[in-house]
Amino acid sequence: MWAEVDLDAVRHNAAWLAALVAPAGLCAVVKAYGYGHGPVRVAEAALAGGASWLAVATVEEGLQLRQAGISEPVLLLSEPLAGAMADVVAAGLTPSLYTGDGLEAACRAVRSFGAGPLPVHLKVDTGMHRVGATPADAEALARTVADRPELHLDGLFTHFAVADEPEDPTTLVQLAQLHEVAGRLRRAGVRPRTVHAANSAGAIAFPAARLDLVRCGVAIYGLAPAPAVAHLCRPLRPAMAVKARVTLVKRVAAGERISYGLRYRCARDSTIATVPMGYADGVARRLGTTGGEVLIGGRRHPIAGTVTMDQLMVDCGDTAVVAGDEAVLLGRQGAEEVGAWEWADRLGTIAYEVVCGISSRVPRDYLPGPTTGRPGR
């Protein structure tokens, strides 16, 4: 089993997004192991395609990029814990701040290193209510940052809750709130260099939300943020394919039942192919009972019954299959394609969860793509 990651597709997607949002800059979000694709290689490909920033969720993810030699700005999307601020300063990461305690921890870390002002981005909660300061608290924090010699207010931002539902007016309400905070700060003489709001859906579906920078995650990997905006995402190219080799083929009589629970019954004599991937690899256990299909021989075949921890079975009917044949779980084979949104639809989830869920025990095979030659390398 293996996951192919097409770095040229990542570069293409970044280039398309960068052109779409210009003159705003592009920040490629490479958190969560690069949405399952591998953070360092996709970061390099996205930078080669035109991204000027990277973003991650944790300090550890930021340190991994720095240890790989990546020097471009790296934004931490959540406020680091106080004990991690020293690593933030030492690695030259850009933290998000939204509490007074976080602000003070950042100042202490800067003083302990004798470093120059640390660029920070202040996050405003405009309605998602996950993290971020309220608009009133954000204004007070921004003024405090501007008064502290240890810090530099480099950015002000928010995060959209429903940008993947373009008909919902909430996105424009959130954007207006961010503009209101930024305007009051400007009138008070506080001017962040970068104001940003848009995620992938916001960047694609709401041109007014592009501002100075957009933060694109799932679109970097070639996936539409939601079915409602898929028609706007046709130039994107999925970067991940998940494949394995058939390990065993057997002929099973009509009426025989397959896998745990014996819930799948062969309607006729069938060739059953065993594929060495299961829920430990990120193939949901229930995918076989919700209509999941696998490509073998360029044709779709149903998963036969419950996906097990390490293996799944495929009902190939009368199709000729032998051990060693390629099975495509995600990706294209011949004229057929199984996409992450197809899995998501069958599982009642989103494509983000599908690709992030491909397990670390599945080797990543990086197809030829850029790893050098980008600006600054």
Secondary structure as UniProt FT lines:
FT   STRAND          2..6
FT   HELIX           7..21
FT   TURN            22..23
FT   STRAND          25..29
FT   HELIX           31..35
FT   TURN            36..37
FT   HELIX           39..49
FT   STRAND          53..56
FT   HELIX           59..67
FT   TURN            68..69
FT   STRAND          74..76
FT   HELIX           82..84
FT   HELIX           85..91
FT   STRAND          94..97
FT   HELIX           100..113
FT   STRAND          118..124
FT   HELIX           135..147
FT   TURN            149..150
FT   STRAND          151..157
FT   TURN            163..164
FT   TURN            166..167
FT   HELIX           170..187
FT   TURN            188..189
FT   STRAND          194..196
FT   HELIX           200..205
FT   HELIX           207..209
FT   TURN            211..212
FT   STRAND          213..216
FT   HELIX           218..221
FT   HELIX           227..232
FT   TURN            234..235
FT   STRAND          240..245
FT   STRAND          248..252
FT   TURN            254..255
FT   STRAND          257..258
FT   HELIX           260..262
FT   STRAND          264..265
FT   STRAND          270..275
FT   HELIX           279..281
FT   HELIX           285..289
FT   TURN            290..291
FT   STRAND          293..296
FT   TURN            297..298
FT   STRAND          299..303
FT   STRAND          312..315
FT   TURN            317..318
FT   TURN            323..324
FT   STRAND          326..333
FT   TURN            334..335
FT   STRAND          336..338
FT   HELIX           340..347
FT   HELIX           351..356
FT   TURN            360..361
FT   STRAND          364..367
FT   TURN            375..376
//
